[in-house]
Amino acid sequence: TLPDGIYAKPASLTPAEQIFKQAVENRWPERHVVSWRYIAPDADRMPRPLREAKATGELTIRYDAVVRRITTDEKTGRATGAEYIDRNTGAVSTARAATVVLSASPIESVRLLLNSVSAKHPDGLGNSSGALGRYFMDQLPCLAFGSFSKAKGWAPDDSAPTDPFYNPSGGIFIPRFEEGDAARGDFDYQGSVGRAPIFGDRDARLAFFGFGRMLPYADNRITLDVRRRDAWNIPVPHIRCVMQEEEQALLRKQEETLIAIIKQVGGDLEFIGSPTGLKEMGKGAFPEADAFSRFMFRKWFRKTMCMGAAIHETGGARMGENRQASVLNPYNQVWDSPNLIVTDASAFPGSGIAGTTLTVMALTIRACRNLVDQYRTGRL
Ligand SMILES: Cc1cc2nc3c(=O)[nH]c(=O)nc-3n(C[C@H](O)[C@H](O)[C@H](O)COP(=O)(O)OP(=O)(O)OC[C@H]3O[C@@H](n4cnc5c(N)ncnc54)[C@H](O)[C@@H]3O)c2cc1C
């Protein structure tokens, strides 16, 4: 989703988005409005890397296998495999391995590491620094809906072939611009103008999502809940992720900037909201909806647009160059057990402002190549 990405094919903007783009870029030349992304449907729903791995004949996939811990050698502390529960029968089995790749998504990978205690790893696997579970983050979300009177109606996006399961995935993206700390990144916006179906020649609808950067704090942390267990008797994670003054201020600025952009190019916002609350403008949110629906929207907005709504969670097993302050080395290897790599976004030392997936995929490939290279050359 970044503007310097190389897309598989060109992604087009709707006519309304082209007008919006022109208006924003004329007013603020340093603020770019670009296409969000190009995603074409894959007729085979199995992702390509899995297909290719399967084609080698070397891949075994264990279905219905709920991993509960990573096993380790009592003497060396190195990973020896994974212990898992059959979802249907409850039977416990172990898969043994020379090297282990853990990539269960941030909260779950941290939970599994914390649940993998042993004599060598008394506070959780990879927790000799005390950093496991700490520095957990999610990005700062805001959501805005409204209309854009300079464009009428709506248009479908025909950049990519139609997907039988999902709506077209395009839209517009406004990357981080000048203001703020460019090195860390402050916030960006993704959204759509004139994509939502409406009747007749009415003002085009617009919708935007903002994503802001959260800083890593040691006490924003995932721990194991000692009182509650899931269906497989594994302790559930307890998550503490609280915004500090830095985040409150950034979120305010993120919302004010989006309000100003939309207003100054001739748009009308109905509402903008974030974990700091819901602000309605003009005739308010969904003015044509019935009173009960509007009541329910207001009631539930706070509960759903809360911390965590950005769904771009990161941290908890952060990588770093100093083993006293991080869980993973710069190649995602657990410092305390280097034949185990953790390659999901729990490895991120910062939250960033973009979707996490491409970085997770790139890190995973890089970490796996390094692991295989070390294993083959006897350095592991
Ligand atoms: C609604 C939504 C929209 C999003 N949109 C975007 C977007 O536009 N762009 C973007 O970059 N990111 C987006 N994200 C974030 C993106 O989905 C994640 O970054 C990405 O899926 C992370 O990949 P992952 O492989 O680390 O984790 P996952 O995709 O969650 O994969 C983890 C896998 O591990 C399995 N697993 C977990 N625990 C266990 C266990 N104990 N035993 C066995 N298996 C286990 C799970 O079943 C799952 O298959 C979105 C997220 C959501 C929820």
The ligand as an SDF file (V2000), in Angstrom:
LIG
                    3D

 53 58  0  0  0  0  0  0  0  0999 V2000
  -10.4070   -7.3820    8.6650 C   0  0  0  0  0  0  0  0  0  0  0  0
   -8.9200   -7.2360    8.4720 C   0  0  0  0  0  0  0  0  0  0  0  0
   -8.4440   -6.5060    7.3950 C   0  0  0  0  0  0  0  0  0  0  0  0
   -7.0800   -6.3590    7.1960 C   0  0  0  0  0  0  0  0  0  0  0  0
   -6.6280   -5.6500    6.1200 N   0  0  0  0  0  0  0  0  0  0  0  0
   -5.3100   -5.5510    5.8910 C   0  0  0  0  0  0  0  0  0  0  0  0
   -4.8130   -4.8730    4.7390 C   0  0  0  0  0  0  0  0  0  0  0  0
   -5.5740   -4.3410    3.9460 O   0  0  0  0  0  0  0  0  0  0  0  0
   -3.4800   -4.8240    4.5440 N   0  0  0  0  0  0  0  0  0  0  0  0
   -2.6000   -5.4030    5.4180 C   0  0  0  0  0  0  0  0  0  0  0  0
   -1.4000   -5.3410    5.1730 O   0  0  0  0  0  0  0  0  0  0  0  0
   -3.0320   -6.0350    6.5190 N   0  0  0  0  0  0  0  0  0  0  0  0
   -4.3550   -6.1280    6.7750 C   0  0  0  0  0  0  0  0  0  0  0  0
   -4.8040   -6.7780    7.8910 N   0  0  0  0  0  0  0  0  0  0  0  0
   -3.8230   -7.3990    8.7700 C   0  0  0  0  0  0  0  0  0  0  0  0
   -3.4490   -8.7720    8.1990 C   0  0  0  0  0  0  0  0  0  0  0  0
   -4.5940   -9.5990    8.1640 O   0  0  0  0  0  0  0  0  0  0  0  0
   -2.3680   -9.3940    9.0450 C   0  0  0  0  0  0  0  0  0  0  0  0
   -1.2580   -8.5250    9.0440 O   0  0  0  0  0  0  0  0  0  0  0  0
   -1.9070  -10.7330    8.4790 C   0  0  0  0  0  0  0  0  0  0  0  0
   -2.9750  -11.6220    8.2950 O   0  0  0  0  0  0  0  0  0  0  0  0
   -0.9100  -11.3380    9.4310 C   0  0  0  0  0  0  0  0  0  0  0  0
   -0.4690  -12.5570    8.8980 O   0  0  0  0  0  0  0  0  0  0  0  0
    0.0260  -13.6980    9.8330 P   0  0  0  0  0  0  0  0  0  0  0  0
    0.3960  -14.8440    8.9470 O   0  0  0  0  0  0  0  0  0  0  0  0
    1.0590  -13.1740   10.7820 O   0  0  0  0  0  0  0  0  0  0  0  0
   -1.2120  -14.0650   10.7490 O   0  0  0  0  0  0  0  0  0  0  0  0
   -2.5750  -14.7960   10.3320 P   0  0  0  0  0  0  0  0  0  0  0  0
   -2.9840  -14.4160    8.9660 O   0  0  0  0  0  0  0  0  0  0  0  0
   -3.5040  -14.5390   11.4660 O   0  0  0  0  0  0  0  0  0  0  0  0
   -2.1530  -16.3350   10.2910 O   0  0  0  0  0  0  0  0  0  0  0  0
   -1.8540  -17.0490   11.4740 C   0  0  0  0  0  0  0  0  0  0  0  0
   -2.2230  -18.4770   11.2520 C   0  0  0  0  0  0  0  0  0  0  0  0
   -1.7900  -19.2260   12.3790 O   0  0  0  0  0  0  0  0  0  0  0  0
   -2.8460  -20.1070   12.7540 C   0  0  0  0  0  0  0  0  0  0  0  0
   -2.7360  -20.3270   14.2060 N   0  0  0  0  0  0  0  0  0  0  0  0
   -2.8200  -19.3970   15.1890 C   0  0  0  0  0  0  0  0  0  0  0  0
   -2.6770  -19.9810   16.3830 N   0  0  0  0  0  0  0  0  0  0  0  0
   -2.4750  -21.3070   16.1560 C   0  0  0  0  0  0  0  0  0  0  0  0
   -2.2420  -22.4280   17.0170 C   0  0  0  0  0  0  0  0  0  0  0  0
   -2.1770  -22.3230   18.3490 N   0  0  0  0  0  0  0  0  0  0  0  0
   -2.0930  -23.6440   16.4430 N   0  0  0  0  0  0  0  0  0  0  0  0
   -2.1650  -23.7890   15.0840 C   0  0  0  0  0  0  0  0  0  0  0  0
   -2.3580  -22.7640   14.2300 N   0  0  0  0  0  0  0  0  0  0  0  0
   -2.5030  -21.5340   14.7660 C   0  0  0  0  0  0  0  0  0  0  0  0
   -4.1330  -19.3800   12.4020 C   0  0  0  0  0  0  0  0  0  0  0  0
   -5.1810  -20.2960   12.2380 O   0  0  0  0  0  0  0  0  0  0  0  0
   -3.7390  -18.6910   11.1060 C   0  0  0  0  0  0  0  0  0  0  0  0
   -3.9580  -19.5060    9.9930 O   0  0  0  0  0  0  0  0  0  0  0  0
   -6.1740   -6.9320    8.1160 C   0  0  0  0  0  0  0  0  0  0  0  0
   -6.6640   -7.6640    9.2100 C   0  0  0  0  0  0  0  0  0  0  0  0
   -8.0170   -7.8190    9.3880 C   0  0  0  0  0  0  0  0  0  0  0  0
   -8.5000   -8.6220   10.5750 C   0  0  0  0  0  0  0  0  0  0  0  0
  1  2  1  0
  2  3  1  0
  2 52  2  0
  3  4  2  0
  4  5  1  0
  4 50  1  0
  5  6  2  0
  6  7  1  0
  6 13  1  0
  7  8  2  0
  7  9  1  0
  9 10  1  0
 10 11  2  0
 10 12  1  0
 12 13  2  0
 13 14  1  0
 14 15  1  0
 14 50  1  0
 15 16  1  0
 16 17  1  0
 16 18  1  0
 18 19  1  0
 18 20  1  0
 20 21  1  0
 20 22  1  0
 22 23  1  0
 23 24  1  0
 24 25  2  0
 24 26  1  0
 24 27  1  0
 27 28  1  0
 28 29  2  0
 28 30  1  0
 28 31  1  0
 31 32  1  0
 32 33  1  0
 33 34  1  0
 33 48  1  0
 34 35  1  0
 35 36  1  0
 35 46  1  0
 36 37  1  0
 36 45  1  0
 37 38  2  0
 38 39  1  0
 39 40  1  0
 39 45  2  0
 40 41  1  0
 40 42  2  0
 42 43  1  0
 43 44  2  0
 44 45  1  0
 46 47  1  0
 46 48  1  0
 48 49  1  0
 50 51  2  0
 51 52  1  0
 52 53  1  0
M  END
$$$$
